[in-house]
Each structure stands twice: as C-alpha cells, then as structure tokens.
C-alpha cells in the first residue's frame, strides 16, 4: 500500500483570499509549497488535493476557470519535475449540505477508495477547522499549517490544540521526510 499525503489547496499550497481564487492569475503559490510537493513525490509519496470550491456554486468562476487554475499549478509542478496524483473538490455551497464539503469527510473517502489507502496512516494538511474535522471524522492524521487561516484556527478553536502545527507545507514535509529517514 502506498503512502499518501492529502493537502488542502487554498491557504496551504497557494495564497488564499477572502474574495476566492477566481482566475489562474490569482493563483499564487506560497513560497516553498511546490518544492515541498516535489520532495514528497521524490520520496515516493502519492500526493492528492482535497478542496472546497464553493466559488463554483456561487457563480464566481466556472469549471473551465477552475481547470485553468489547476493547469497552472500542474505546469509549475511539472517544471520542477513533479505532479499531483489527484485533485478532488467539492463544487457545492455550504447550504447544499452535501457529503463532499469539508468538514464532512466525503472527499477523503473518495480519495481513499480511488487509491486504496488507509486513512488512519494518512496525513491531511490543512489550514482550517473544517480540514481538521474532516480528517478526524475518518481517523486520518490532521495537520495544521500557520499559513492561510491556520493562525486564526489556532487562536479560535480549542479543539485544534492537540493537532500538530507547522509553519507551512514546506516545514511539514521537511519534518516528515526527516522523521521517516530516521526510522
């Protein structure tokens, strides 16, 4: 069985915006995040993304624009010799009450089924309380980064106190690969 890291997109891989990321031009990687994904891939990890994209339901952008954003990310990773193994997203608004919108675990369950992975040994790196809650619902390993909404979560959600915290995705990957190398 392959090892996998699941990553939230906005606020973890790229800079987030309260106004949503609505175009490829607005998609700006957080320094070190793409290199971190490359390091994971070179170490043999599968890397997938689980992201709420309610901007689709809100009419802020369409599927074609979302694909352009993901194509930009893919090109930037390919230039570094890496790729994402799968991008899973919820297109629904919070009112839709769907099973795929985090904090519900539908996206993580989809990923586990498609890749035949054990979520109990899989880290889910996110920057919001919904990421932590989704991971906890399926017994995955929640990881919080300080980028995006991470600092806010640390200050406002006592239930996140026991979740490991890293400065950013690059910090998490460095520590994870170092720990695995010493085992």
OpenMM code with the backbone's topology and positions (N, CA, C; nanometers):
from openmm import Vec3, app, unit

residues = "UNK UNK UNK UNK UNK UNK UNK UNK UNK UNK UNK UNK UNK UNK UNK UNK UNK UNK UNK UNK UNK UNK UNK UNK UNK UNK UNK UNK UNK UNK UNK UNK UNK UNK UNK UNK UNK UNK UNK UNK UNK UNK UNK UNK UNK UNK UNK UNK UNK UNK UNK UNK UNK UNK UNK UNK UNK UNK UNK UNK UNK UNK UNK UNK UNK UNK UNK UNK UNK UNK UNK UNK UNK UNK UNK UNK UNK UNK UNK UNK UNK UNK UNK UNK UNK UNK UNK UNK UNK UNK UNK UNK UNK UNK UNK UNK UNK UNK UNK UNK UNK UNK UNK UNK UNK UNK UNK UNK UNK UNK UNK UNK UNK UNK UNK UNK UNK UNK UNK UNK UNK UNK UNK UNK UNK UNK UNK UNK UNK UNK UNK UNK UNK UNK UNK UNK UNK UNK UNK UNK UNK UNK UNK UNK UNK UNK UNK UNK UNK UNK UNK UNK UNK UNK UNK UNK UNK UNK UNK UNK UNK UNK UNK UNK UNK UNK UNK UNK UNK UNK UNK UNK UNK UNK UNK UNK UNK UNK UNK UNK UNK UNK UNK".split()
positions = [
    Vec3(0.0851, -0.1189, 0.0000),
    Vec3(0.0000, 0.0000, 0.0000),
    Vec3(0.0896, 0.1251, 0.0000),
    Vec3(0.0579, 0.2192, -0.0862),
    Vec3(0.1381, 0.3405, -0.0996),
    Vec3(0.1106, 0.4384, 0.0136),
    Vec3(0.2122, 0.5188, 0.0450),
    Vec3(0.1945, 0.6279, 0.1399),
    Vec3(0.1409, 0.7486, 0.0642),
    Vec3(0.0515, 0.8221, 0.1294),
    Vec3(-0.0077, 0.9392, 0.0661),
    Vec3(-0.0115, 1.0543, 0.1643),
    Vec3(0.0000, 1.1740, 0.1100),
    Vec3(-0.0272, 1.2968, 0.1834),
    Vec3(-0.1408, 1.3657, 0.1094),
    Vec3(-0.2466, 1.4014, 0.1823),
    Vec3(-0.3585, 1.4766, 0.1253),
    Vec3(-0.3412, 1.6219, 0.1694),
    Vec3(-0.3605, 1.7129, 0.0772),
    Vec3(-0.3355, 1.8542, 0.1047),
    Vec3(-0.4574, 1.9374, 0.0638),
    Vec3(-0.4951, 2.0298, 0.1498),
    Vec3(-0.5926, 2.1319, 0.1111),
    Vec3(-0.5202, 2.2263, 0.0153),
    Vec3(-0.5917, 2.2932, -0.0716),
    Vec3(-0.5262, 2.3798, -0.1704),
    Vec3(-0.5075, 2.5225, -0.1202),
    Vec3(-0.6172, 2.5978, -0.1110),
    Vec3(-0.6088, 2.7404, -0.0794),
    Vec3(-0.5635, 2.7614, 0.0651),
    Vec3(-0.4563, 2.8364, 0.0814),
    Vec3(-0.4022, 2.8628, 0.2136),
    Vec3(-0.2920, 2.7664, 0.2536),
    Vec3(-0.2757, 2.6577, 0.1781),
    Vec3(-0.1706, 2.5596, 0.2077),
    Vec3(-0.0711, 2.5535, 0.0921),
    Vec3(-0.1220, 2.5335, -0.0295),
    Vec3(-0.0352, 2.5308, -0.1473),
    Vec3(-0.0214, 2.6722, -0.2050),
    Vec3(-0.1323, 2.7429, -0.2096),
    Vec3(-0.1335, 2.8777, -0.2668),
    Vec3(-0.1924, 2.9772, -0.1683),
    Vec3(-0.1633, 3.1022, -0.1932),
    Vec3(-0.2181, 3.2088, -0.1101),
    Vec3(-0.3699, 3.2076, -0.1236),
    Vec3(-0.4365, 3.2317, -0.0119),
    Vec3(-0.5819, 3.2324, -0.0105),
    Vec3(-0.6320, 3.3764, -0.0181),
    Vec3(-0.7599, 3.3911, -0.0431),
    Vec3(-0.8220, 3.5231, -0.0495),
    Vec3(-0.9649, 3.5122, 0.0023),
    Vec3(-1.0069, 3.6106, 0.0825),
    Vec3(-1.1467, 3.6132, 0.1266),
    Vec3(-1.2408, 3.6285, 0.0079),
    Vec3(-1.1893, 3.6806, -0.1032),
    Vec3(-1.2684, 3.7005, -0.2246),
    Vec3(-1.2609, 3.5801, -0.3184),
    Vec3(-1.2006, 3.4700, -0.2726),
    Vec3(-1.1840, 3.3475, -0.3504),
    Vec3(-1.0752, 3.3644, -0.4567),
    Vec3(-1.0202, 3.2513, -0.4976),
    Vec3(-0.9250, 3.2479, -0.6077),
    Vec3(-1.0108, 3.2219, -0.7317),
    Vec3(-1.0250, 3.3258, -0.8140),
    Vec3(-1.1225, 3.3209, -0.9242),
    Vec3(-1.0585, 3.3127, -1.0624),
    Vec3(-0.9264, 3.3104, -1.0703),
    Vec3(-0.8594, 3.3017, -1.2003),
    Vec3(-0.7195, 3.2442, -1.1808),
    Vec3(-0.6620, 3.1977, -1.2894),
    Vec3(-0.5252, 3.1458, -1.2827),
    Vec3(-0.4280, 3.2555, -1.2399),
    Vec3(-0.4541, 3.3801, -1.2793),
    Vec3(-0.3671, 3.4907, -1.2383),
    Vec3(-0.3678, 3.5116, -1.0871),
    Vec3(-0.4807, 3.4817, -1.0224),
    Vec3(-0.4921, 3.4988, -0.8774),
    Vec3(-0.4309, 3.3823, -0.7999),
    Vec3(-0.4001, 3.2740, -0.8691),
    Vec3(-0.3414, 3.1568, -0.8036),
    Vec3(-0.1907, 3.1782, -0.7914),
    Vec3(-0.1459, 3.2057, -0.6686),
    Vec3(-0.0049, 3.2345, -0.6423),
    Vec3(0.0446, 3.1367, -0.5360),
    Vec3(0.1452, 3.0542, -0.5707),
    Vec3(0.1912, 2.9556, -0.4725),
    Vec3(0.2564, 3.0215, -0.3511),
    Vec3(0.2369, 2.9616, -0.2366),
    Vec3(0.3064, 3.0031, -0.1152),
    Vec3(0.4520, 2.9611, -0.1319),
    Vec3(0.5466, 3.0495, -0.1007),
    Vec3(0.6879, 3.0133, -0.1172),
    Vec3(0.7213, 2.8791, -0.0511),
    Vec3(0.7841, 2.7925, -0.1293),
    Vec3(0.8270, 2.6617, -0.0812),
    Vec3(0.7251, 2.5503, -0.0964),
    Vec3(0.5982, 2.5840, -0.1267),
    Vec3(0.4958, 2.4787, -0.1307),
    Vec3(0.5143, 2.3836, -0.2491),
    Vec3(0.5442, 2.4367, -0.3652),
    Vec3(0.5611, 2.3492, -0.4820),
    Vec3(0.6857, 2.2618, -0.4662),
    Vec3(0.7919, 2.3200, -0.4110),
    Vec3(0.9128, 2.2423, -0.3859),
    Vec3(0.8862, 2.1326, -0.2829),
    Vec3(0.8005, 2.1619, -0.1852),
    Vec3(0.7643, 2.0611, -0.0849),
    Vec3(0.6926, 1.9433, -0.1504),
    Vec3(0.6009, 1.9726, -0.2410),
    Vec3(0.5312, 1.8653, -0.3131),
    Vec3(0.6321, 1.7838, -0.3938),
    Vec3(0.7274, 1.8499, -0.4560),
    Vec3(0.8324, 1.7788, -0.5308),
    Vec3(0.9102, 1.6847, -0.4395),
    Vec3(0.9426, 1.7306, -0.3210),
    Vec3(1.0168, 1.6471, -0.2261),
    Vec3(0.9344, 1.5239, -0.1878),
    Vec3(0.8046, 1.5430, -0.1648),
    Vec3(0.7189, 1.4286, -0.1336),
    Vec3(0.7175, 1.3279, -0.2484),
    Vec3(0.7021, 1.3775, -0.3693),
    Vec3(0.6967, 1.2886, -0.4857),
    Vec3(0.8287, 1.2126, -0.5029),
    Vec3(0.9404, 1.2830, -0.4859),
    Vec3(1.0711, 1.2174, -0.4998),
    Vec3(1.0929, 1.1129, -0.3916),
    Vec3(1.0277, 1.1301, -0.2776),
    Vec3(1.0380, 1.0331, -0.1681),
    Vec3(0.9396, 0.9175, -0.1863),
    Vec3(0.8606, 0.9214, -0.2940),
    Vec3(0.7712, 0.8105, -0.3246),
    Vec3(0.6278, 0.8235, -0.2753),
    Vec3(0.5915, 0.9392, -0.2244),
    Vec3(0.4550, 0.9601, -0.1765),
    Vec3(0.3591, 0.9866, -0.2914),
    Vec3(0.2359, 0.9420, -0.2755),
    Vec3(0.1257, 0.9905, -0.3569),
    Vec3(0.0825, 1.1226, -0.2942),
    Vec3(0.0455, 1.2194, -0.3758),
    Vec3(0.0016, 1.3500, -0.3265),
    Vec3(-0.1309, 1.3840, -0.3934),
    Vec3(-0.2322, 1.4076, -0.3099),
    Vec3(-0.3630, 1.4462, -0.3627),
    Vec3(-0.4086, 1.5746, -0.2937),
    Vec3(-0.5071, 1.6377, -0.3556),
    Vec3(-0.5646, 1.7613, -0.3028),
    Vec3(-0.7115, 1.7365, -0.2719),
    Vec3(-0.7561, 1.7879, -0.1567),
    Vec3(-0.8979, 1.7851, -0.1179),
    Vec3(-0.9365, 1.9290, -0.0853),
    Vec3(-1.0243, 1.9878, -0.1656),
    Vec3(-1.0506, 2.1313, -0.1547),
    Vec3(-1.1987, 2.1638, -0.1716),
    Vec3(-1.2495, 2.2495, -0.0836),
    Vec3(-1.3828, 2.3059, -0.1045),
    Vec3(-1.3708, 2.4160, -0.2093),
    Vec3(-1.4554, 2.4137, -0.3095),
    Vec3(-1.4537, 2.5159, -0.4150),
    Vec3(-1.5957, 2.5696, -0.4364),
    Vec3(-1.6499, 2.6287, -0.3300),
    Vec3(-1.7878, 2.6778, -0.3379),
    Vec3(-1.8013, 2.7990, -0.4292),
    Vec3(-1.6903, 2.8568, -0.4729),
    Vec3(-1.6971, 2.9654, -0.5709),
    Vec3(-1.7681, 2.9210, -0.6979),
    Vec3(-1.7637, 2.7914, -0.7273),
    Vec3(-1.8378, 2.7383, -0.8427),
    Vec3(-1.9877, 2.7576, -0.8217),
    Vec3(-2.0385, 2.7121, -0.7077),
    Vec3(-2.1830, 2.7236, -0.6791),
    Vec3(-2.2254, 2.8694, -0.6643),
    Vec3(-2.1334, 2.9521, -0.6201),
    Vec3(-2.1638, 3.0946, -0.6011),
    Vec3(-2.1578, 3.1732, -0.7321),
    Vec3(-2.1145, 3.1063, -0.8401),
    Vec3(-2.1055, 3.1718, -0.9701),
    Vec3(-1.9868, 3.2661, -0.9847),
    Vec3(-1.8862, 3.2514, -0.9002),
    Vec3(-1.7687, 3.3390, -0.9062),
    Vec3(-1.6707, 3.2966, -1.0142),
    Vec3(-1.6755, 3.1704, -1.0513),
    Vec3(-1.5951, 3.1156, -1.1605),
    Vec3(-1.6627, 2.9867, -1.2051),
    Vec3(-1.6203, 2.9356, -1.3187),
    Vec3(-1.6816, 2.8139, -1.3722),
    Vec3(-1.5793, 2.6993, -1.3746),
    Vec3(-1.6249, 2.5834, -1.4168),
    Vec3(-1.5374, 2.4646, -1.4213),
    Vec3(-1.4155, 2.4879, -1.5108),
    Vec3(-1.4351, 2.5585, -1.6225),
    Vec3(-1.3236, 2.5855, -1.7134),
    Vec3(-1.2158, 2.6691, -1.6435),
    Vec3(-1.2590, 2.7701, -1.5690),
    Vec3(-1.1637, 2.8545, -1.4966),
    Vec3(-1.0927, 2.7735, -1.3888),
    Vec3(-1.1668, 2.6896, -1.3165),
    Vec3(-1.1043, 2.6052, -1.2152),
    Vec3(-1.0003, 2.5143, -1.2795),
    Vec3(-1.0316, 2.4606, -1.3959),
    Vec3(-0.9353, 2.3760, -1.4672),
    Vec3(-0.8116, 2.4567, -1.5073),
    Vec3(-0.8297, 2.5822, -1.5484),
    Vec3(-0.7152, 2.6678, -1.5823),
    Vec3(-0.6259, 2.6909, -1.4596),
    Vec3(-0.6884, 2.7087, -1.3440),
    Vec3(-0.6117, 2.7253, -1.2198),
    Vec3(-0.5306, 2.5994, -1.1925),
    Vec3(-0.5944, 2.4841, -1.2041),
    Vec3(-0.5245, 2.3581, -1.1786),
    Vec3(-0.4188, 2.3314, -1.2851),
    Vec3(-0.4444, 2.3717, -1.4091),
    Vec3(-0.3439, 2.3570, -1.5148),
    Vec3(-0.2197, 2.4404, -1.4832),
    Vec3(-0.2404, 2.5610, -1.4308),
    Vec3(-0.1267, 2.6459, -1.3925),
    Vec3(-0.0447, 2.5767, -1.2843),
    Vec3(-0.1127, 2.5243, -1.1830),
    Vec3(-0.0422, 2.4530, -1.0766),
    Vec3(0.0335, 2.3325, -1.1340),
    Vec3(-0.0318, 2.2576, -1.2209),
    Vec3(0.0311, 2.1403, -1.2824),
    Vec3(0.1551, 2.1794, -1.3619),
    Vec3(0.1464, 2.2882, -1.4395),
    Vec3(0.2626, 2.3335, -1.5184),
    Vec3(0.3781, 2.3740, -1.4280),
    Vec3(0.3461, 2.4445, -1.3201),
    Vec3(0.4510, 2.4886, -1.2285),
    Vec3(0.5165, 2.3687, -1.1589),
    Vec3(0.4380, 2.2680, -1.1266),
    Vec3(0.4949, 2.1466, -1.0675),
    Vec3(0.5763, 2.0680, -1.1707),
    Vec3(0.5232, 2.0567, -1.2927),
    Vec3(0.5941, 1.9831, -1.3979),
    Vec3(0.7305, 2.0454, -1.4262),
    Vec3(0.7384, 2.1779, -1.4205),
    Vec3(0.8665, 2.2467, -1.4421),
    Vec3(0.9680, 2.2090, -1.3344),
    Vec3(0.9188, 2.1604, -1.2221),
    Vec3(1.0052, 2.1174, -1.1116),
    Vec3(1.0183, 1.9647, -1.1069),
    Vec3(0.9577, 1.8976, -1.2029),
    Vec3(0.9690, 1.7527, -1.2118),
    Vec3(0.8709, 1.6745, -1.1258),
    Vec3(0.7555, 1.7348, -1.0948),
    Vec3(0.6583, 1.6653, -1.0092),
    Vec3(0.5169, 1.6838, -1.0625),
    Vec3(0.4241, 1.6133, -0.9996),
    Vec3(0.2831, 1.6250, -1.0365),
    Vec3(0.1969, 1.5862, -0.9169),
    Vec3(0.0716, 1.6228, -0.9254),
    Vec3(-0.0290, 1.5842, -0.8260),
    Vec3(-0.0962, 1.4576, -0.8773),
    Vec3(-0.1208, 1.3633, -0.7882),
    Vec3(-0.1822, 1.2367, -0.8294),
    Vec3(-0.3331, 1.2453, -0.8456),
    Vec3(-0.3956, 1.3411, -0.7805),
    Vec3(-0.5397, 1.3571, -0.7942),
    Vec3(-0.5866, 1.4846, -0.7274),
    Vec3(-0.6820, 1.5507, -0.7913),
    Vec3(-0.7421, 1.6715, -0.7352),
    Vec3(-0.8905, 1.6426, -0.7144),
    Vec3(-0.9334, 1.6499, -0.5906),
    Vec3(-1.0720, 1.6238, -0.5530),
    Vec3(-1.1276, 1.7522, -0.4934),
    Vec3(-1.2445, 1.7937, -0.5388),
    Vec3(-1.3012, 1.9181, -0.4865),
    Vec3(-1.4518, 1.9085, -0.4757),
    Vec3(-1.5033, 1.9866, -0.3820),
    Vec3(-1.6469, 1.9985, -0.3633),
    Vec3(-1.6912, 2.1274, -0.4310),
    Vec3(-1.7810, 2.1203, -0.5294),
    Vec3(-1.8267, 2.2394, -0.6007),
    Vec3(-1.9490, 2.3061, -0.5368),
    Vec3(-1.9962, 2.2508, -0.4265),
    Vec3(-2.1242, 2.2937, -0.3688),
    Vec3(-2.1097, 2.4095, -0.2711),
    Vec3(-2.2199, 2.4778, -0.2494),
    Vec3(-2.2237, 2.5849, -0.1485),
    Vec3(-2.2437, 2.5213, -0.0110),
    Vec3(-2.2135, 2.5949, 0.0947),
    Vec3(-2.2355, 2.5400, 0.2293),
    Vec3(-2.3802, 2.4974, 0.2532),
    Vec3(-2.4763, 2.5649, 0.1915),
    Vec3(-2.6182, 2.5327, 0.2112),
    Vec3(-2.6590, 2.4006, 0.1459),
    Vec3(-2.5811, 2.3499, 0.0562),
    Vec3(-2.6168, 2.2262, -0.0145),
    Vec3(-2.6169, 2.1040, 0.0777),
    Vec3(-2.5463, 2.1136, 0.1892),
    Vec3(-2.5403, 2.0041, 0.2864),
    Vec3(-2.4993, 1.8721, 0.2206),
    Vec3(-2.4015, 1.8789, 0.1320),
    Vec3(-2.3528, 1.7601, 0.0623),
    Vec3(-2.2536, 1.6838, 0.1496),
    Vec3(-2.2223, 1.5623, 0.1106),
    Vec3(-2.1268, 1.4825, 0.1880),
    Vec3(-1.9821, 1.5134, 0.1517),
    Vec3(-1.9607, 1.5864, 0.0403),
    Vec3(-1.8237, 1.6111, -0.0029),
    Vec3(-1.7655, 1.7424, 0.0503),
    Vec3(-1.8480, 1.8293, 0.1056),
    Vec3(-1.7957, 1.9565, 0.1546),
    Vec3(-1.7372, 1.9398, 0.2946),
    Vec3(-1.6076, 1.9708, 0.3059),
    Vec3(-1.5454, 1.9650, 0.4378),
    Vec3(-1.6171, 2.0646, 0.5284),
    Vec3(-1.6496, 2.0311, 0.6498),
    Vec3(-1.5877, 1.9307, 0.7350),
    Vec3(-1.6399, 1.7876, 0.7198),
    Vec3(-1.7365, 1.7650, 0.6332),
    Vec3(-1.7776, 1.6264, 0.6096),
    Vec3(-1.6646, 1.5556, 0.5352),
    Vec3(-1.6535, 1.4263, 0.5508),
    Vec3(-1.5350, 1.3553, 0.5010),
    Vec3(-1.5455, 1.2965, 0.3604),
    Vec3(-1.6470, 1.3348, 0.2838),
    Vec3(-1.6678, 1.2717, 0.1534),
    Vec3(-1.5481, 1.2743, 0.0602),
    Vec3(-1.4775, 1.3874, 0.0530),
    Vec3(-1.3607, 1.3944, -0.0359),
    Vec3(-1.2518, 1.2977, 0.0081),
    Vec3(-1.2295, 1.2887, 0.1380),
    Vec3(-1.1261, 1.1980, 0.1885),
    Vec3(-1.1639, 1.0523, 0.1633),
    Vec3(-1.2918, 1.0222, 0.1771),
    Vec3(-1.3379, 0.8857, 0.1491),
    Vec3(-1.3204, 0.8542, 0.0000),
    Vec3(-1.3523, 0.9499, -0.0872),
    Vec3(-1.3313, 0.9301, -0.2317),
    Vec3(-1.1847, 0.8999, -0.2619),
    Vec3(-1.0959, 0.9781, -0.2017),
    Vec3(-0.9525, 0.9593, -0.2245),
    Vec3(-0.9092, 0.8205, -0.1764),
    Vec3(-0.9518, 0.7841, -0.0570),
    Vec3(-0.9133, 0.6532, -0.0013),
    Vec3(-0.9605, 0.5389, -0.0907),
    Vec3(-1.0820, 0.5490, -0.1404),
    Vec3(-1.1350, 0.4432, -0.2274),
    Vec3(-1.0595, 0.4371, -0.3600),
    Vec3(-1.0391, 0.5529, -0.4217),
    Vec3(-0.9743, 0.5532, -0.5530),
    Vec3(-0.8308, 0.5021, -0.5472),
    Vec3(-0.7598, 0.5346, -0.4388),
    Vec3(-0.6182, 0.4984, -0.4302),
    Vec3(-0.5919, 0.3803, -0.3372),
    Vec3(-0.6985, 0.3241, -0.2792),
    Vec3(-0.6854, 0.2109, -0.1890),
    Vec3(-0.5831, 0.2391, -0.0793),
    Vec3(-0.6049, 0.3493, -0.0064),
    Vec3(-0.5147, 0.3868, 0.1020),
    Vec3(-0.5849, 0.3737, 0.2371),
    Vec3(-0.5050, 0.3602, 0.3390),
    Vec3(-0.5529, 0.3541, 0.4767),
    Vec3(-0.5454, 0.4960, 0.5333),
    Vec3(-0.6601, 0.5572, 0.5553),
    Vec3(-0.6622, 0.6944, 0.6044),
    Vec3(-0.6027, 0.7074, 0.7443),
    Vec3(-0.6021, 0.6005, 0.8230),
    Vec3(-0.5502, 0.6096, 0.9593),
    Vec3(-0.3992, 0.6323, 0.9634),
    Vec3(-0.3317, 0.6143, 0.8512),
    Vec3(-0.1873, 0.6423, 0.8435),
    Vec3(-0.1585, 0.7517, 0.7399),
    Vec3(-0.2620, 0.8286, 0.7073),
    Vec3(-0.2510, 0.9317, 0.6045),
    Vec3(-0.2695, 1.0692, 0.6661),
    Vec3(-0.1734, 1.1581, 0.6430),
    Vec3(-0.1841, 1.2958, 0.6917),
    Vec3(-0.2690, 1.3776, 0.5964),
    Vec3(-0.3522, 1.4645, 0.6542),
    Vec3(-0.4282, 1.5617, 0.5768),
    Vec3(-0.3836, 1.6990, 0.6254),
    Vec3(-0.3132, 1.7717, 0.5393),
    Vec3(-0.2556, 1.9013, 0.5739),
    Vec3(-0.3526, 2.0106, 0.5323),
    Vec3(-0.3981, 2.0886, 0.6310),
    Vec3(-0.4928, 2.1952, 0.6022),
    Vec3(-0.4667, 2.3190, 0.6847),
    Vec3(-0.5471, 2.4210, 0.6575),
    Vec3(-0.5326, 2.5484, 0.7291),
    Vec3(-0.6623, 2.5925, 0.7950),
    Vec3(-0.7622, 2.5050, 0.7972),
    Vec3(-0.8911, 2.5461, 0.8537),
    Vec3(-0.9463, 2.4388, 0.9466),
    Vec3(-1.0389, 2.4796, 1.0287),
    Vec3(-1.1006, 2.3852, 1.1221),
    Vec3(-1.1773, 2.2771, 1.0458),
    Vec3(-1.2318, 2.3105, 0.9293),
    Vec3(-1.3041, 2.2089, 0.8518),
    Vec3(-1.2097, 2.0998, 0.8016),
    Vec3(-1.0846, 2.1343, 0.7737),
    Vec3(-0.9863, 2.0329, 0.7338),
    Vec3(-0.9589, 1.9376, 0.8497),
    Vec3(-0.9386, 1.9951, 0.9677),
    Vec3(-0.9122, 1.9143, 1.0870),
    Vec3(-1.0306, 1.8226, 1.1159),
    Vec3(-1.1513, 1.8778, 1.1113),
    Vec3(-1.2707, 1.7987, 1.1421),
    Vec3(-1.2918, 1.6868, 1.0408),
    Vec3(-1.2692, 1.7142, 0.9137),
    Vec3(-1.2846, 1.6098, 0.8115),
    Vec3(-1.1857, 1.4960, 0.8366),
    Vec3(-1.0618, 1.5314, 0.8670),
    Vec3(-0.9598, 1.4295, 0.8947),
    Vec3(-0.9999, 1.3456, 1.0159),
    Vec3(-1.0445, 1.4124, 1.1211),
    Vec3(-1.0820, 1.3408, 1.2432),
    Vec3(-1.2002, 1.2472, 1.2211),
    Vec3(-1.2928, 1.2855, 1.1348),
    Vec3(-1.4115, 1.2023, 1.1111),
    Vec3(-1.3780, 1.0672, 1.0483),
    Vec3(-1.2661, 1.0604, 0.9754),
    Vec3(-1.2276, 0.9351, 0.9098),
    Vec3(-1.0996, 0.8773, 0.9687),
    Vec3(-1.0620, 0.9273, 1.0873),
    Vec3(-0.9446, 0.8773, 1.1573),
    Vec3(-0.8148, 0.9010, 1.0802),
    Vec3(-0.8128, 1.0020, 0.9926),
    Vec3(-0.6881, 1.0417, 0.9270),
    Vec3(-0.6086, 1.1268, 1.0256),
    Vec3(-0.4869, 1.1632, 0.9877),
    Vec3(-0.3985, 1.2391, 1.0750),
    Vec3(-0.4062, 1.3868, 1.0385),
    Vec3(-0.4790, 1.4678, 1.1170),
    Vec3(-0.4902, 1.6098, 1.0828),
    Vec3(-0.3594, 1.6843, 1.1109),
    Vec3(-0.3227, 1.7707, 1.0193),
    Vec3(-0.2047, 1.8559, 1.0317),
    Vec3(-0.2505, 1.9981, 1.0020),
    Vec3(-0.2095, 2.0929, 1.0853),
    Vec3(-0.2447, 2.2337, 1.0656),
    Vec3(-0.1207, 2.3126, 1.0280),
    Vec3(-0.1325, 2.3962, 0.9253),
    Vec3(-0.0249, 2.4889, 0.8911),
    Vec3(-0.0682, 2.6296, 0.9295),
    Vec3(0.0306, 2.7134, 0.9615),
    Vec3(0.0024, 2.8506, 1.0050),
    Vec3(-0.0358, 2.9421, 0.8887),
    Vec3(-0.0084, 2.9000, 0.7665),
    Vec3(-0.0421, 2.9818, 0.6502),
    Vec3(-0.1935, 2.9837, 0.6318),
    Vec3(-0.2418, 3.0676, 0.5419),
    Vec3(-0.3866, 3.0748, 0.5188),
    Vec3(-0.4593, 3.1123, 0.6465),
    Vec3(-0.5531, 3.0274, 0.6881),
    Vec3(-0.6331, 3.0516, 0.8090),
    Vec3(-0.5769, 2.9839, 0.9335),
    Vec3(-0.4589, 2.9257, 0.9237),
    Vec3(-0.4038, 2.8465, 1.0331),
    Vec3(-0.3897, 2.9209, 1.1644),
    Vec3(-0.3363, 3.0414, 1.1603),
    Vec3(-0.3203, 3.1197, 1.2835),
    Vec3(-0.4561, 3.1468, 1.3478),
    Vec3(-0.5548, 3.1800, 1.2665),
    Vec3(-0.6901, 3.2047, 1.3170),
    Vec3(-0.7450, 3.0805, 1.3862),
    Vec3(-0.7259, 2.9650, 1.3244),
    Vec3(-0.7743, 2.8391, 1.3820),
    Vec3(-0.7073, 2.8146, 1.5169),
    Vec3(-0.5774, 2.8365, 1.5232),
    Vec3(-0.5046, 2.8139, 1.6486),
    Vec3(-0.5581, 2.9017, 1.7613),
    Vec3(-0.5970, 3.0233, 1.7296),
    Vec3(-0.6418, 3.1181, 1.8316),
    Vec3(-0.7895, 3.1032, 1.8683),
    Vec3(-0.8699, 3.0430, 1.7805),
    Vec3(-1.0142, 3.0439, 1.7999),
    Vec3(-1.0810, 2.9079, 1.8151),
    Vec3(-1.0064, 2.8010, 1.8004),
    Vec3(-1.0654, 2.6673, 1.8089),
    Vec3(-0.9870, 2.5805, 1.9061),
    Vec3(-1.0306, 2.5759, 2.0315),
    Vec3(-0.9593, 2.4947, 2.1309),
    Vec3(-0.9488, 2.3469, 2.0917),
    Vec3(-1.0433, 2.2984, 2.0105),
    Vec3(-1.0393, 2.1578, 1.9699),
    Vec3(-0.9205, 2.1274, 1.8772),
    Vec3(-0.8524, 2.2314, 1.8305),
    Vec3(-0.7357, 2.2119, 1.7444),
    Vec3(-0.6062, 2.2043, 1.8246),
    Vec3(-0.6166, 2.2133, 1.9563),
    Vec3(-0.4957, 2.2241, 2.0397),
    Vec3(-0.4040, 2.1020, 2.0294),
    Vec3(-0.4595, 1.9845, 2.0072),
    Vec3(-0.3774, 1.8637, 2.0007),
    Vec3(-0.3308, 1.8285, 1.8595),
    Vec3(-0.3655, 1.9117, 1.7637),
    Vec3(-0.3266, 1.8863, 1.6249),
    Vec3(-0.1846, 1.9389, 1.6022),
    Vec3(-0.0974, 1.8583, 1.5414),
    Vec3(0.0375, 1.9079, 1.5119),
    Vec3(0.0313, 2.0312, 1.4211),
    Vec3(0.1144, 2.1317, 1.4524),
    Vec3(0.1156, 2.2581, 1.3789),
    Vec3(0.2534, 2.2799, 1.3172),
    Vec3(0.2537, 2.3239, 1.1921),
    Vec3(0.3770, 2.3543, 1.1202),
    Vec3(0.3649, 2.4939, 1.0603),
    Vec3(0.4776, 2.5588, 1.0405),
    Vec3(0.4761, 2.6945, 0.9850),
    Vec3(0.4100, 2.6980, 0.8478),
    Vec3(0.4389, 2.5969, 0.7657),
    Vec3(0.3868, 2.5913, 0.6290),
    Vec3(0.4032, 2.4490, 0.5761),
    Vec3(0.3621, 2.4275, 0.4535),
    Vec3(0.3715, 2.2946, 0.3934),
    Vec3(0.5166, 2.2481, 0.3846),
    Vec3(0.6077, 2.3373, 0.3495),
    Vec3(0.7493, 2.3010, 0.3379),
    Vec3(0.8041, 2.2521, 0.4720),
    Vec3(0.7664, 2.3171, 0.5806),
    Vec3(0.8104, 2.2768, 0.7145),
    Vec3(0.7571, 2.1376, 0.7486),
    Vec3(0.6295, 2.1132, 0.7204),
    Vec3(0.5709, 1.9814, 0.7451),
    Vec3(0.6447, 1.8734, 0.6658),
    Vec3(0.6685, 1.8985, 0.5371),
    Vec3(0.7335, 1.7991, 0.4521),
    Vec3(0.8766, 1.7736, 0.5003),
    Vec3(0.9501, 1.8773, 0.5322),
    Vec3(1.0875, 1.8611, 0.5808),
    Vec3(1.0889, 1.7715, 0.7043),
    Vec3(1.0011, 1.8010, 0.8009),
    Vec3(0.9991, 1.7212, 0.9235),
    Vec3(0.9522, 1.5778, 0.8988),
    Vec3(0.8535, 1.5609, 0.8136),
    Vec3(0.8023, 1.4279, 0.7824),
    Vec3(0.9091, 1.3417, 0.7149),
    Vec3(0.9766, 1.3970, 0.6163),
    Vec3(1.0795, 1.3195, 0.5453),
    Vec3(1.1992, 1.2917, 0.6362),
    Vec3(1.2342, 1.3865, 0.7211),
    Vec3(1.3446, 1.3663, 0.8156),
    Vec3(1.3092, 1.2550, 0.9148),
    Vec3(1.1865, 1.2582, 0.9654),
    Vec3(1.1411, 1.1558, 1.0607),
    Vec3(1.1400, 1.0180, 0.9960),
    Vec3(1.0901, 1.0099, 0.8737),
    Vec3(1.0850, 0.8807, 0.8037),
    Vec3(1.2233, 0.8281, 0.7711),
    Vec3(1.3183, 0.9168, 0.7442),
    Vec3(1.4549, 0.8746, 0.7133),
    Vec3(1.5247, 0.8171, 0.8367),
    Vec3(1.4841, 0.8650, 0.9550),
    Vec3(1.5499, 0.8182, 1.0772),
    Vec3(1.4848, 0.6918, 1.1343),
    Vec3(1.3714, 0.6509, 1.0787),
    Vec3(1.3025, 0.5307, 1.1310),
    Vec3(1.3598, 0.4033, 1.0716),
] * unit.nanometer
topology = app.Topology()
chain = topology.addChain("A")
for resn in residues:
    res = topology.addResidue(resn, chain)
    for name in ("N", "CA", "C"):
        topology.addAtom(name, app.Element.getBySymbol(name[0]), res)
